[in-house]
Amino acid sequence: MKQALARLIVLVVLLINQSLTMLGWNPLPFSEEQIYEGISSVATVAVGLWAWWKNNSVTKEAQEADQYLKKLKGDK
């Protein structure tokens, strides 16, 4: 439910922004280049964190699964 509400809020904000931009009023006081750089930076950090999380056993369940896999393979 929380995720659906968050997506709805983001959609509404983007639709309002797009409508105002089409009317000739830029509600965001940033240039397109600044927006691109900001989004690119956020995406880089997000993907970096996701890759770190995916490739490392951070949760207790993942660590237990690693131990189980080692037992299955016969590793010590």
Long-range contacts (C-beta under 8 A, 24 or more apart in sequence): none
